[in-house]
Amino acid sequence: MTKNVGGVDRTLRIVVGLALIAAAATGTIGLWGYIGVVPLLTGLMGWCPPYALLGFNTCSMKK
């Protein structure tokens, strides 16, 4: 798996994922908020399956 999620994208995914999980854990938005696990994991791993399928890459390329 080649990384395809870059810096800003990863940060946003982690923040949004944690926010959704926290909101679900406190009962603010209901159980559907645990879907925040998906952006959290893709942000932590640096790889997103839909990006791979569609050919997207937000990582900066080292030369």
C-alpha positions as CSV (number, residue, x, y, z in Angstrom):
1,M,0.0,0.0,0.0
2,T,1.6,3.2,-1.2
3,K,0.6,6.3,0.9
4,N,-2.0,8.4,-1.0
5,V,-3.2,10.8,1.7
6,G,-1.0,13.9,2.2
7,G,-0.3,16.1,5.2
8,V,-3.3,18.5,5.4
9,D,-5.7,15.8,4.2
10,R,-4.4,13.5,7.0
11,T,-4.7,16.1,9.6
12,L,-8.3,17.0,8.6
13,R,-9.3,13.3,8.6
14,I,-7.9,12.7,12.1
15,V,-9.5,15.8,13.5
16,V,-12.9,15.1,11.9
17,G,-12.7,11.4,12.9
18,L,-11.9,12.2,16.6
19,A,-14.7,14.9,16.7
20,L,-17.3,12.5,15.4
21,I,-16.3,9.8,17.8
22,A,-16.3,12.2,20.7
23,A,-19.7,13.5,19.7
24,A,-21.1,10.0,19.5
25,A,-19.5,9.0,22.8
26,T,-21.1,11.9,24.6
27,G,-24.5,11.2,23.0
28,T,-24.6,14.5,21.1
29,I,-25.2,13.0,17.6
30,G,-26.1,9.4,18.2
31,L,-24.4,6.2,17.2
32,W,-23.9,7.1,13.6
33,G,-21.0,9.3,14.8
34,Y,-18.9,6.2,15.2
35,I,-18.5,6.3,11.5
36,G,-15.7,8.7,12.4
37,V,-13.5,5.6,12.8
38,V,-13.2,5.5,9.0
39,P,-11.6,8.9,8.5
40,L,-9.5,8.4,11.7
41,L,-8.0,5.2,10.4
42,T,-7.4,6.4,6.9
43,G,-5.7,9.5,8.3
44,L,-3.5,7.5,10.7
45,M,-2.6,4.9,8.0
46,G,-2.1,7.5,5.2
47,W,-3.9,5.3,2.7
48,C,-7.4,5.6,1.5
49,P,-9.0,2.8,-0.6
50,P,-11.3,5.0,-2.6
51,Y,-8.4,7.3,-3.5
52,A,-6.5,4.2,-4.7
53,L,-9.4,3.0,-6.8
54,L,-10.0,6.5,-8.3
55,G,-6.3,7.3,-8.8
56,F,-6.2,10.3,-6.4
57,N,-3.1,11.2,-4.5
58,T,-2.7,14.1,-2.1
59,C,0.8,13.2,-1.0
60,S,3.7,15.3,-2.0
61,M,6.1,13.4,-4.2
62,K,9.7,13.2,-3.2
63,K,12.2,13.7,-6.0
